[in-house]
């Protein structure tokens, strides 16, 4: 008995020796395919053999579309920013985000990967992991906010560059605060909510 969660799940039965229930049943050559468009249960009723299952199609499509749209929007945003700010302003803008990016490692330290792995293994731990991860993320985001501001204040950069770095730090800290929610969607394989 296999319980599948999420749309785009498919179960493929290899060979003619297995009878099973669950999902929409179609055949593909020597294969019987059980497709689930929502949560469901796949149960072998008789026979023996190999069963393959996947939960991928919808998630790959959503993530691919999001990635393509992000790159397209980023391209147009950079064009608009460079026209508005000019070459010197774009250089300061780029410097600010590159400088803040140096401190980005402090914002996570690999905890999101650890949390996604453990929650996807045992979803009953989701509440515990989310609350712990969110508490740590507040601390890490605050640290990643303060470090670039302190570091840039120790340099001889002009005031407008220091202010730009401070604004970039706030923007990135807010972005870091979205990670716990992204981790939860990843753990539950709900990539449509990214």
N, CA and C atoms as an extended XYZ file, in Angstrom:
582
Properties=species:S:1:pos:R:3:atomname:S:1:resname:S:1:resid:I:1 pbc="F F F"
N         0.859       -1.176        0.000 N   UNK     1
C         0.000        0.000        0.000 CA  UNK     1
C         0.900        1.232        0.000 C   UNK     1
N         0.647        2.156       -0.937 N   UNK     2
C         1.434        3.385       -1.041 CA  UNK     2
C         0.466        4.548       -0.969 C   UNK     2
N         0.715        5.519       -0.105 N   UNK     3
C        -0.116        6.712       -0.036 CA  UNK     3
C         0.618        7.823       -0.745 C   UNK     3
N        -0.007        8.417       -1.755 N   UNK     4
C         0.619        9.476       -2.541 CA  UNK     4
C        -0.029       10.805       -2.224 C   UNK     4
N         0.777       11.842       -2.085 N   UNK     5
C         0.277       13.170       -1.811 CA  UNK     5
C         0.748       14.103       -2.902 C   UNK     5
N        -0.135       14.899       -3.431 N   UNK     6
C         0.229       15.913       -4.407 CA  UNK     6
C        -0.236       15.556       -5.797 C   UNK     6
N        -0.483       16.603       -6.593 N   UNK     7
C        -0.917       16.390       -7.970 CA  UNK     7
C         0.266       15.986       -8.822 C   UNK     7
N        -0.003       15.365       -9.949 N   UNK     8
C         1.052       14.959      -10.856 CA  UNK     8
C         1.736       13.686      -10.438 C   UNK     8
N         1.145       12.934       -9.528 N   UNK     9
C         1.759       11.693       -9.074 CA  UNK     9
C         1.379       10.581      -10.029 C   UNK     9
N         2.325        9.741      -10.370 N   UNK    10
C         2.039        8.611      -11.235 CA  UNK    10
C         2.652        7.355      -10.676 C   UNK    10
N         1.949        6.250      -10.778 N   UNK    11
C         2.462        4.959      -10.360 CA  UNK    11
C         2.503        4.094      -11.596 C   UNK    11
N         3.618        3.450      -11.841 N   UNK    12
C         3.754        2.609      -13.022 CA  UNK    12
C         4.028        1.183      -12.558 C   UNK    12
N         3.218        0.247      -13.061 N   UNK    13
C         3.369       -1.148      -12.669 CA  UNK    13
C         4.082       -1.883      -13.787 C   UNK    13
N         5.156       -2.558      -13.455 N   UNK    14
C         5.954       -3.302      -14.426 CA  UNK    14
C         5.513       -4.755      -14.418 C   UNK    14
N         5.076       -5.226      -15.592 N   UNK    15
C         4.673       -6.627      -15.704 CA  UNK    15
C         3.167       -6.782      -15.582 C   UNK    15
N         2.685       -7.967      -15.857 N   UNK    16
C         1.248       -8.234      -15.863 CA  UNK    16
C         0.828       -9.042      -14.649 C   UNK    16
N         1.630       -9.130      -13.622 N   UNK    17
C         1.355       -9.995      -12.491 CA  UNK    17
C         0.769       -9.266      -11.298 C   UNK    17
N         0.503       -7.965      -11.439 N   UNK    18
C         0.028       -7.182      -10.304 CA  UNK    18
C        -1.347       -6.611      -10.626 C   UNK    18
N        -2.272       -6.741       -9.682 N   UNK    19
C        -3.549       -6.045       -9.742 CA  UNK    19
C        -3.534       -5.026       -8.622 C   UNK    19
N        -4.000       -3.806       -8.958 N   UNK    20
C        -3.965       -2.738       -7.965 CA  UNK    20
C        -5.128       -1.786       -8.178 C   UNK    20
N        -5.410       -1.004       -7.136 N   UNK    21
C        -6.460        0.001       -7.206 CA  UNK    21
C        -5.883        1.358       -6.873 C   UNK    21
N        -6.588        2.412       -7.294 N   UNK    22
C        -6.199        3.775       -6.959 CA  UNK    22
C        -5.866        4.603       -8.185 C   UNK    22
N        -6.320        5.841       -8.192 N   UNK    23
C        -6.021        6.767       -9.273 CA  UNK    23
C        -6.776        6.443      -10.551 C   UNK    23
N        -6.434        7.172      -11.621 N   UNK    24
C        -6.978        6.918      -12.947 CA  UNK    24
C        -6.050        5.925      -13.626 C   UNK    24
N        -6.600        4.795      -14.071 N   UNK    25
C        -5.771        3.709      -14.601 CA  UNK    25
C        -5.777        3.759      -16.130 C   UNK    25
N        -4.567        3.799      -16.711 N   UNK    26
C        -4.386        3.724      -18.166 CA  UNK    26
C        -3.277        2.721      -18.430 C   UNK    26
N        -3.123        2.339      -19.713 N   UNK    27
C        -2.018        1.452      -20.074 CA  UNK    27
C        -1.107        2.150      -21.050 C   UNK    27
N         0.164        1.779      -20.981 N   UNK    28
C         1.185        2.310      -21.876 CA  UNK    28
C         2.099        1.140      -22.235 C   UNK    28
N         1.812        0.475      -23.371 N   UNK    29
C         2.585       -0.708      -23.741 CA  UNK    29
C         2.342       -1.809      -22.727 C   UNK    29
N         3.411       -2.315      -22.116 N   UNK    30
C         3.311       -3.356      -21.095 CA  UNK    30
C         3.093       -2.799      -19.696 C   UNK    30
N         2.905       -1.500      -19.601 N   UNK    31
C         2.789       -0.859      -18.295 CA  UNK    31
C         1.354       -0.452      -18.010 C   UNK    31
N         0.938       -0.580      -16.771 N   UNK    32
C        -0.330       -0.044      -16.303 CA  UNK    32
C         0.026        1.159      -15.440 C   UNK    32
N        -0.567        2.316      -15.765 N   UNK    33
C        -0.222        3.567      -15.086 CA  UNK    33
C        -1.419        4.040      -14.271 C   UNK    33
N        -1.171        4.317      -12.990 N   UNK    34
C        -2.187        4.873      -12.091 CA  UNK    34
C        -1.801        6.335      -11.858 C   UNK    34
N        -2.636        7.257      -12.313 N   UNK    35
C        -2.328        8.685      -12.198 CA  UNK    35
C        -3.195        9.313      -11.123 C   UNK    35
N        -2.568       10.084      -10.256 N   UNK    36
C        -3.268       10.772       -9.175 CA  UNK    36
C        -3.153       12.274       -9.411 C   UNK    36
N        -4.285       12.981       -9.470 N   UNK    37
C        -4.279       14.436       -9.606 CA  UNK    37
C        -4.512       15.111       -8.267 C   UNK    37
N        -4.616       14.342       -7.241 N   UNK    38
C        -4.748       14.837       -5.867 CA  UNK    38
C        -4.237       13.719       -4.957 C   UNK    38
N        -4.332       13.913       -3.672 N   UNK    39
C        -3.902       12.871       -2.731 CA  UNK    39
C        -4.743       11.617       -2.953 C   UNK    39
N        -4.143       10.459       -2.780 N   UNK    40
C        -4.868        9.211       -2.967 CA  UNK    40
C        -4.055        8.045       -2.459 C   UNK    40
N        -4.670        6.852       -2.510 N   UNK    41
C        -4.008        5.640       -2.031 CA  UNK    41
C        -3.902        4.637       -3.164 C   UNK    41
N        -2.720        4.104       -3.354 N   UNK    42
C        -2.449        3.052       -4.328 CA  UNK    42
C        -2.287        1.766       -3.530 C   UNK    42
N        -3.089        0.756       -3.864 N   UNK    43
C        -3.016       -0.480       -3.095 CA  UNK    43
C        -2.945       -1.682       -4.029 C   UNK    43
N        -1.926       -2.514       -3.822 N   UNK    44
C        -1.786       -3.758       -4.579 CA  UNK    44
C        -2.781       -4.755       -3.995 C   UNK    44
N        -3.678       -5.280       -4.884 N   UNK    45
C        -4.704       -6.213       -4.401 CA  UNK    45
C        -4.291       -7.669       -4.577 C   UNK    45
N        -3.451       -7.952       -5.615 N   UNK    46
C        -2.954       -9.319       -5.776 CA  UNK    46
C        -1.752       -9.313       -6.704 C   UNK    46
N        -0.940      -10.358       -6.610 N   UNK    47
C         0.230      -10.495       -7.472 CA  UNK    47
C         1.480       -9.935       -6.844 C   UNK    47
N         2.572      -10.043       -7.594 N   UNK    48
C         3.850       -9.506       -7.118 CA  UNK    48
C         4.637       -8.996       -8.316 C   UNK    48
N         5.547       -8.109       -8.073 N   UNK    49
C         6.372       -7.518       -9.127 CA  UNK    49
C         6.916       -6.182       -8.672 C   UNK    49
N         7.442       -5.426       -9.618 N   UNK    50
C         8.042       -4.132       -9.312 CA  UNK    50
C         7.022       -3.018       -9.507 C   UNK    50
N         7.021       -2.051       -8.595 N   UNK    51
C         6.161       -0.871       -8.694 CA  UNK    51
C         7.071        0.349       -8.661 C   UNK    51
N         6.891        1.233       -9.655 N   UNK    52
C         7.652        2.487       -9.696 CA  UNK    52
C         6.671        3.613       -9.449 C   UNK    52
N         7.107        4.627       -8.714 N   UNK    53
C         6.212        5.769       -8.539 CA  UNK    53
C         6.995        7.078       -8.588 C   UNK    53
N         6.319        8.119       -9.078 N   UNK    54
C         6.914        9.436       -9.208 CA  UNK    54
C         5.935       10.508       -8.768 C   UNK    54
N         6.454       11.583       -8.224 N   UNK    55
C         5.673       12.776       -7.912 CA  UNK    55
C         6.499       13.943       -8.431 C   UNK    55
N         6.365       14.220       -9.735 N   UNK    56
C         7.268       15.207      -10.288 CA  UNK    56
C         6.656       16.192      -11.265 C   UNK    56
N         5.821       15.752      -12.141 N   UNK    57
C         5.438       16.535      -13.307 CA  UNK    57
C         4.967       17.934      -12.956 C   UNK    57
N         4.019       18.060      -12.065 N   UNK    58
C         3.503       19.379      -11.727 CA  UNK    58
C         4.589       20.247      -11.090 C   UNK    58
N         5.365       19.683      -10.162 N   UNK    59
C         6.392       20.453       -9.474 CA  UNK    59
C         7.465       20.961      -10.428 C   UNK    59
N         7.882       20.124      -11.370 N   UNK    60
C         8.889       20.555      -12.346 CA  UNK    60
C         8.347       21.688      -13.194 C   UNK    60
N         7.107       21.567      -13.629 N   UNK    61
C         6.507       22.605      -14.463 CA  UNK    61
C         6.407       23.939      -13.742 C   UNK    61
N         5.935       23.904      -12.516 N   UNK    62
C         5.770       25.140      -11.748 CA  UNK    62
C         7.122       25.788      -11.468 C   UNK    62
N         8.103       24.995      -11.045 N   UNK    63
C         9.427       25.561      -10.758 CA  UNK    63
C        10.097       26.105      -12.008 C   UNK    63
N         9.955       25.407      -13.126 N   UNK    64
C        10.549       25.873      -14.384 CA  UNK    64
C         9.926       27.184      -14.824 C   UNK    64
N         8.609       27.264      -14.766 N   UNK    65
C         7.916       28.496      -15.143 CA  UNK    65
C         8.335       29.656      -14.238 C   UNK    65
N         8.409       29.405      -12.952 N   UNK    66
C         8.821       30.451      -12.008 CA  UNK    66
C        10.244       30.925      -12.300 C   UNK    66
N        11.130       29.991      -12.615 N   UNK    67
C        12.525       30.354      -12.911 CA  UNK    67
C        12.615       31.208      -14.170 C   UNK    67
N        11.906       30.825      -15.217 N   UNK    68
C        11.921       31.579      -16.476 CA  UNK    68
C        11.351       32.976      -16.258 C   UNK    68
N        10.212       33.070      -15.566 N   UNK    69
C         9.606       34.380      -15.312 CA  UNK    69
C        10.507       35.272      -14.463 C   UNK    69
N        11.180       34.681      -13.490 N   UNK    70
C        12.097       35.455      -12.651 CA  UNK    70
C        13.227       36.056      -13.481 C   UNK    70
N        13.799       35.264      -14.389 N   UNK    71
C        14.883       35.774      -15.230 CA  UNK    71
C        14.395       36.854      -16.190 C   UNK    71
N        13.229       36.687      -16.748 N   UNK    72
C        12.681       37.698      -17.661 CA  UNK    72
C        12.411       38.995      -16.916 C   UNK    72
N        11.751       38.902      -15.763 N   UNK    73
C        11.468       40.099      -14.976 CA  UNK    73
C        12.744       40.768      -14.475 C   UNK    73
N        13.730       39.976      -14.088 N   UNK    74
C        15.011       40.541      -13.636 CA  UNK    74
C        15.692       41.308      -14.758 C   UNK    74
N        15.638       40.779      -15.961 N   UNK    75
C        16.241       41.457      -17.107 CA  UNK    75
C        15.611       42.838      -17.301 C   UNK    75
N        14.275       42.893      -17.333 N   UNK    76
C        13.598       44.177      -17.540 CA  UNK    76
C        13.803       45.118      -16.366 C   UNK    76
N        13.892       44.592      -15.161 N   UNK    77
C        14.148       45.428      -13.990 CA  UNK    77
C        15.537       46.057      -14.060 C   UNK    77
N        16.537       45.287      -14.437 N   UNK    78
C        17.901       45.830      -14.551 CA  UNK    78
C        17.968       46.893      -15.644 C   UNK    78
N        17.278       46.661      -16.758 N   UNK    79
C        17.247       47.664      -17.832 CA  UNK    79
C        16.617       48.960      -17.315 C   UNK    79
N        15.491       48.848      -16.602 N   UNK    80
C        14.815       50.034      -16.077 CA  UNK    80
C        15.669       50.743      -15.027 C   UNK    80
N        16.281       49.970      -14.140 N   UNK    81
C        17.124       50.572      -13.099 CA  UNK    81
C        18.323       51.275      -13.714 C   UNK    81
N        18.959       50.659      -14.699 N   UNK    82
C        20.139       51.284      -15.317 CA  UNK    82
C        19.763       52.552      -16.070 C   UNK    82
N        18.603       52.584      -16.707 N   UNK    83
C        18.170       53.814      -17.394 CA  UNK    83
C        17.864       54.910      -16.390 C   UNK    83
N        17.247       54.555      -15.286 N   UNK    84
C        16.868       55.544      -14.288 CA  UNK    84
C        18.084       56.058      -13.509 C   UNK    84
N        18.973       55.156      -13.095 N   UNK    85
C        20.102       55.544      -12.254 CA  UNK    85
C        21.315       56.039      -13.034 C   UNK    85
N        21.454       55.617      -14.266 N   UNK    86
C        22.655       55.952      -15.027 CA  UNK    86
C        23.800       55.017      -14.652 C   UNK    86
N        24.948       55.227      -15.266 N   UNK    87
C        26.064       54.300      -15.059 CA  UNK    87
C        26.614       54.360      -13.636 C   UNK    87
N        26.773       55.561      -13.101 N   UNK    88
C        27.316       55.694      -11.743 CA  UNK    88
C        26.324       55.133      -10.715 C   UNK    88
N        25.066       55.464      -10.869 N   UNK    89
C        24.046       54.976       -9.943 CA  UNK    89
C        23.899       53.462       -9.997 C   UNK    89
N        23.976       52.899      -11.219 N   UNK    90
C        23.893       51.446      -11.352 CA  UNK    90
C        25.093       50.773      -10.689 C   UNK    90
N        26.250       51.397      -10.801 N   UNK    91
C        27.441       50.859      -10.134 CA  UNK    91
C        27.284       50.833       -8.618 C   UNK    91
N        26.713       51.899       -8.060 N   UNK    92
C        26.480       51.950       -6.610 CA  UNK    92
C        25.434       50.916       -6.188 C   UNK    92
N        24.399       50.789       -6.999 N   UNK    93
C        23.351       49.801       -6.732 CA  UNK    93
C        23.938       48.391       -6.739 C   UNK    93
N        24.719       48.081       -7.765 N   UNK    94
C        25.341       46.758       -7.880 CA  UNK    94
C        26.305       46.507       -6.727 C   UNK    94
N        27.098       47.524       -6.391 N   UNK    95
C        28.032       47.383       -5.273 CA  UNK    95
C        27.289       47.072       -3.978 C   UNK    95
N        26.187       47.783       -3.732 N   UNK    96
C        25.438       47.609       -2.483 CA  UNK    96
C        24.951       46.169       -2.338 C   UNK    96
N        24.355       45.628       -3.396 N   UNK    97
C        23.829       44.263       -3.285 CA  UNK    97
C        24.947       43.223       -3.268 C   UNK    97
N        26.043       43.500       -3.969 N   UNK    98
C        27.181       42.570       -3.918 CA  UNK    98
C        27.803       42.577       -2.516 C   UNK    98
N        27.911       43.752       -1.936 N   UNK    99
C        28.477       43.873       -0.589 CA  UNK    99
C        27.603       43.151        0.432 C   UNK    99
N        26.292       43.366        0.350 N   UNK   100
C        25.367       42.693        1.262 CA  UNK   100
C        25.389       41.188        1.017 C   UNK   100
N        25.559       40.774       -0.231 N   UNK   101
C        25.597       39.354       -0.570 CA  UNK   101
C        26.747       38.606        0.079 C   UNK   101
N        27.824       39.326        0.371 N   UNK   102
C        28.962       38.703        1.056 CA  UNK   102
C        28.526       38.142        2.411 C   UNK   102
N        27.581       38.804        3.048 N   UNK   103
C        27.128       38.409        4.380 CA  UNK   103
C        25.925       37.473        4.336 C   UNK   103
N        25.487       37.081        3.138 N   UNK   104
C        24.296       36.238        2.990 CA  UNK   104
C        24.474       34.868        3.624 C   UNK   104
N        25.692       34.382        3.693 N   UNK   105
C        25.921       33.054        4.273 CA  UNK   105
C        25.453       32.988        5.721 C   UNK   105
N        25.485       34.111        6.404 N   UNK   106
C        25.067       34.167        7.803 CA  UNK   106
C        23.553       33.987        7.924 C   UNK   106
N        22.818       34.211        6.827 N   UNK   107
C        21.359       34.203        6.893 CA  UNK   107
C        20.750       32.816        7.011 C   UNK   107
N        21.509       31.758        6.752 N   UNK   108
C        20.897       30.430        6.769 CA  UNK   108
C        21.794       29.352        7.375 C   UNK   108
N        23.031       29.296        6.975 N   UNK   109
C        23.998       28.311        7.463 CA  UNK   109
C        23.557       26.859        7.234 C   UNK   109
N        22.750       26.629        6.176 N   UNK   110
C        22.350       25.281        5.806 CA  UNK   110
C        21.172       24.716        6.566 C   UNK   110
N        20.579       25.505        7.429 N   UNK   111
C        19.480       25.003        8.251 CA  UNK   111
C        18.241       24.717        7.405 C   UNK   111
N        17.997       25.485        6.349 N   UNK   112
C        16.800       25.246        5.539 CA  UNK   112
C        16.871       23.887        4.849 C   UNK   112
N        18.034       23.511        4.346 N   UNK   113
C        18.192       22.206        3.701 CA  UNK   113
C        17.953       21.082        4.709 C   UNK   113
N        18.516       21.222        5.872 N   UNK   114
C        18.324       20.238        6.947 CA  UNK   114
C        16.840       20.114        7.307 C   UNK   114
N        16.157       21.250        7.444 N   UNK   115
C        14.754       21.244        7.844 CA  UNK   115
C        13.872       20.624        6.769 C   UNK   115
N        14.116       20.959        5.498 N   UNK   116
C        13.332       20.375        4.400 CA  UNK   116
C        13.497       18.864        4.392 C   UNK   116
N        14.716       18.400        4.538 N   UNK   117
C        14.968       16.955        4.528 CA  UNK   117
C        14.229       16.253        5.652 C   UNK   117
N        14.327       16.785        6.859 N   UNK   118
C        13.729       16.099        8.004 CA  UNK   118
C        12.207       16.181        8.008 C   UNK   118
N        11.641       17.315        7.604 N   UNK   119
C        10.181       17.425        7.578 CA  UNK   119
C         9.599       16.573        6.463 C   UNK   119
N        10.280       16.493        5.312 N   UNK   120
C         9.755       15.655        4.232 CA  UNK   120
C         9.806       14.174        4.611 C   UNK   120
N        10.699       13.795        5.497 N   UNK   121
C        10.749       12.409        5.989 CA  UNK   121
C         9.633       12.126        6.992 C   UNK   121
N         9.346       13.095        7.863 N   UNK   122
C         8.330       12.905        8.900 CA  UNK   122
C         7.560       14.209        9.058 C   UNK   122
N         6.429       14.305        8.384 N   UNK   123
C         5.660       15.553        8.345 CA  UNK   123
C         5.017       15.900        9.672 C   UNK   123
N         4.962       14.964       10.579 N   UNK   124
C         4.413       15.254       11.901 CA  UNK   124
C         5.309       16.214       12.681 C   UNK   124
N         6.563       16.333       12.278 N   UNK   125
C         7.506       17.231       12.940 CA  UNK   125
C         7.461       18.647       12.363 C   UNK   125
N         6.589       18.909       11.396 N   UNK   126
C         6.573       20.190       10.690 CA  UNK   126
C         6.387       21.370       11.640 C   UNK   126
N         5.444       21.290       12.563 N   UNK   127
C         5.177       22.397       13.486 CA  UNK   127
C         6.408       22.709       14.335 C   UNK   127
N         7.027       21.664       14.874 N   UNK   128
C         8.216       21.840       15.715 CA  UNK   128
C         9.357       22.459       14.919 C   UNK   128
N         9.626       21.899       13.733 N   UNK   129
C        10.720       22.421       12.920 CA  UNK   129
C        10.445       23.849       12.464 C   UNK   129
N         9.202       24.127       12.074 N   UNK   130
C         8.885       25.468       11.589 CA  UNK   130
C         9.103       26.502       12.682 C   UNK   130
N         8.600       26.244       13.880 N   UNK   131
C         8.760       27.234       14.953 CA  UNK   131
C        10.222       27.415       15.335 C   UNK   131
N        10.977       26.323       15.401 N   UNK   132
C        12.412       26.441       15.709 CA  UNK   132
C        13.161       27.164       14.595 C   UNK   132
N        12.858       26.785       13.359 N   UNK   133
C        13.539       27.392       12.210 CA  UNK   133
C        13.194       28.872       12.098 C   UNK   133
N        11.931       29.213       12.334 N   UNK   134
C        11.526       30.614       12.250 CA  UNK   134
C        12.240       31.451       13.308 C   UNK   134
N        12.365       30.902       14.522 N   UNK   135
C        13.087       31.622       15.584 CA  UNK   135
C        14.546       31.841       15.216 C   UNK   135
N        15.181       30.795       14.695 N   UNK   136
C        16.577       30.937       14.257 CA  UNK   136
C        16.691       31.907       13.094 C   UNK   136
N        15.730       31.877       12.178 N   UNK   137
C        15.775       32.741       11.005 CA  UNK   137
C        15.680       34.206       11.398 C   UNK   137
N        14.896       34.524       12.420 N   UNK   138
C        14.821       35.908       12.901 CA  UNK   138
C        16.198       36.358       13.381 C   UNK   138
N        16.862       35.517       14.151 N   UNK   139
C        18.206       35.849       14.640 CA  UNK   139
C        19.194       35.994       13.481 C   UNK   139
N        19.180       35.024       12.557 N   UNK   140
C        20.122       35.065       11.423 CA  UNK   140
C        19.855       36.253       10.504 C   UNK   140
N        18.574       36.563       10.261 N   UNK   141
C        18.242       37.700        9.398 CA  UNK   141
C        18.683       39.007       10.048 C   UNK   141
N        18.502       39.125       11.360 N   UNK   142
C        18.946       40.322       12.069 CA  UNK   142
C        20.467       40.451       11.995 C   UNK   142
N        21.168       39.336       12.157 N   UNK   143
C        22.632       39.344       12.051 CA  UNK   143
C        23.069       39.735       10.646 C   UNK   143
N        22.403       39.168        9.623 N   UNK   144
C        22.736       39.491        8.235 CA  UNK   144
C        22.350       40.923        7.887 C   UNK   144
N        21.452       41.517        8.638 N   UNK   145
C        21.090       42.922        8.457 CA  UNK   145
C        22.149       43.837        9.064 C   UNK   145
N        22.591       43.515       10.250 N   UNK   146
C        23.498       44.386       11.000 CA  UNK   146
C        24.942       44.325       10.479 C   UNK   146
N        25.430       43.142       10.152 N   UNK   147
C        26.843       43.010        9.745 CA  UNK   147
C        27.235       43.891        8.554 C   UNK   147
N        26.483       43.915        7.448 N   UNK   148
C        26.894       44.783        6.340 CA  UNK   148
C        26.840       46.266        6.702 C   UNK   148
N        25.862       46.650        7.519 N   UNK   149
C        25.759       48.058        7.914 CA  UNK   149
C        26.955       48.452        8.775 C   UNK   149
N        27.336       47.565        9.697 N   UNK   150
C        28.523       47.846       10.523 CA  UNK   150
C        29.790       47.877        9.676 C   UNK   150
N        29.912       46.920        8.770 N   UNK   151
C        31.120       46.840        7.943 CA  UNK   151
C        31.258       48.052        7.026 C   UNK   151
N        30.159       48.485        6.408 N   UNK   152
C        30.255       49.629        5.483 CA  UNK   152
C        30.507       50.928        6.246 C   UNK   152
N        30.040       50.992        7.501 N   UNK   153
C        30.279       52.209        8.291 CA  UNK   153
C        31.751       52.373        8.656 C   UNK   153
N        32.512       51.288        8.598 N   UNK   154
C        33.939       51.358        8.911 CA  UNK   154
C        34.794       51.730        7.699 C   UNK   154
N        34.156       51.919        6.538 N   UNK   155
C        34.895       52.264        5.316 CA  UNK   155
C        34.827       53.758        5.051 C   UNK   155
N        35.545       54.184        4.023 N   UNK   156
C        35.543       55.594        3.619 CA  UNK   156
C        34.598       55.862        2.459 C   UNK   156
N        33.616       55.003        2.268 N   UNK   157
C        32.650       55.174        1.172 CA  UNK   157
C        31.796       56.414        1.430 C   UNK   157
N        31.312       57.059        0.355 N   UNK   158
C        30.435       58.224        0.529 CA  UNK   158
C        29.129       57.848        1.232 C   UNK   158
N        28.458       58.857        1.769 N   UNK   159
C        27.236       58.634        2.531 CA  UNK   159
C        26.152       57.964        1.695 C   UNK   159
N        26.024       58.319        0.407 N   UNK   160
C        24.970       57.711       -0.416 CA  UNK   160
C        25.210       56.211       -0.614 C   UNK   160
N        26.468       55.806       -0.680 N   UNK   161
C        26.775       54.376       -0.795 CA  UNK   161
C        26.444       53.666        0.514 C   UNK   161
N        26.755       54.284        1.632 N   UNK   162
C        26.437       53.694        2.930 CA  UNK   162
C        24.922       53.539        3.110 C   UNK   162
N        24.167       54.552        2.670 N   UNK   163
C        22.708       54.471        2.763 CA  UNK   163
C        22.153       53.391        1.827 C   UNK   163
N        22.741       53.280        0.646 N   UNK   164
C        22.297       52.251       -0.302 CA  UNK   164
C        22.569       50.855        0.248 C   UNK   164
N        23.719       50.665        0.862 N   UNK   165
C        24.026       49.372        1.486 CA  UNK   165
C        23.050       49.089        2.630 C   UNK   165
N        22.712       50.104        3.400 N   UNK   166
C        21.751       49.919        4.496 CA  UNK   166
C        20.383       49.507        3.952 C   UNK   166
N        19.921       50.162        2.894 N   UNK   167
C        18.637       49.800        2.286 CA  UNK   167
C        18.672       48.390        1.698 C   UNK   167
N        19.783       48.055        1.049 N   UNK   168
C        19.929       46.709        0.488 CA  UNK   168
C        19.928       45.664        1.608 C   UNK   168
N        20.517       45.988        2.743 N   UNK   169
C        20.518       45.068        3.886 CA  UNK   169
C        19.104       44.824        4.396 C   UNK   169
N        18.309       45.881        4.481 N   UNK   170
C        16.916       45.713        4.914 CA  UNK   170
C        16.136       44.865        3.909 C   UNK   170
N        16.330       45.127        2.626 N   UNK   171
C        15.620       44.360        1.596 CA  UNK   171
C        15.986       42.882        1.667 C   UNK   171
N        17.264       42.589        1.821 N   UNK   172
C        17.701       41.198        1.883 CA  UNK   172
C        17.229       40.523        3.177 C   UNK   172
N        17.194       41.258        4.280 N   UNK   173
C        16.718       40.681        5.544 CA  UNK   173
C        15.247       40.278        5.419 C   UNK   173
N        14.451       41.105        4.759 N   UNK   174
C        13.051       40.744        4.533 CA  UNK   174
C        12.948       39.509        3.644 C   UNK   174
N        13.806       39.419        2.648 N   UNK   175
C        13.833       38.239        1.781 CA  UNK   175
C        14.203       36.994        2.588 C   UNK   175
N        15.178       37.113        3.476 N   UNK   176
C        15.595       35.975        4.289 CA  UNK   176
C        14.455       35.497        5.190 C   UNK   176
N        13.588       36.408        5.596 N   UNK   177
C        12.477       36.027        6.468 CA  UNK   177
C        11.422       35.192        5.736 C   UNK   177
N        11.470       35.180        4.400 N   UNK   178
C        10.518       34.350        3.642 CA  UNK   178
C        10.984       32.896        3.553 C   UNK   178
N        12.234       32.620        3.868 N   UNK   179
C        12.777       31.265        3.742 CA  UNK   179
C        12.032       30.202        4.554 C   UNK   179
N        11.604       30.486        5.802 N   UNK   180
C        10.885       29.431        6.534 CA  UNK   180
C         9.611       28.977        5.821 C   UNK   180
N         8.932       29.908        5.171 N   UNK   181
C         7.707       29.551        4.464 CA  UNK   181
C         8.031       28.760        3.202 C   UNK   181
N         9.099       29.147        2.509 N   UNK   182
C         9.543       28.394        1.336 CA  UNK   182
C         9.958       26.978        1.735 C   UNK   182
N        10.646       26.860        2.865 N   UNK   183
C        11.084       25.537        3.328 CA  UNK   183
C         9.885       24.645        3.596 C   UNK   183
N         8.828       25.217        4.178 N   UNK   184
C         7.645       24.425        4.485 CA  UNK   184
C         6.969       23.931        3.201 C   UNK   184
N         6.867       24.801        2.194 N   UNK   185
C         6.284       24.397        0.915 CA  UNK   185
C         7.147       23.345        0.232 C   UNK   185
N         8.462       23.478        0.323 N   UNK   186
C         9.361       22.464       -0.255 CA  UNK   186
C         9.173       21.117        0.434 C   UNK   186
N         9.085       21.132        1.744 N   UNK   187
C         8.946       19.882        2.496 CA  UNK   187
C         7.643       19.171        2.153 C   UNK   187
N         6.604       19.937        1.887 N   UNK   188
C         5.306       19.350        1.537 CA  UNK   188
C         5.128       19.194        0.027 C   UNK   188
N         6.187       19.508       -0.734 N   UNK   189
C         6.171       19.401       -2.190 CA  UNK   189
C         5.048       20.222       -2.808 C   UNK   189
N         4.819       21.411       -2.292 N   UNK   190
C         3.814       22.339       -2.814 CA  UNK   190
C         4.533       23.505       -3.482 C   UNK   190
N         5.138       23.237       -4.627 N   UNK   191
C         5.968       24.232       -5.288 CA  UNK   191
C         5.151       25.320       -5.976 C   UNK   191
N         3.850       25.125       -6.111 N   UNK   192
C         3.006       26.139       -6.728 CA  UNK   192
C         2.849       27.389       -5.868 C   UNK   192
N         3.208       27.321       -4.583 N   UNK   193
C         3.048       28.450       -3.688 CA  UNK   193
C         4.333       29.234       -3.487 C   UNK   193
N         5.387       28.872       -4.167 N   UNK   194
C         6.654       29.593       -4.078 CA  UNK   194
C         6.392       30.978       -4.555 C   UNK   194
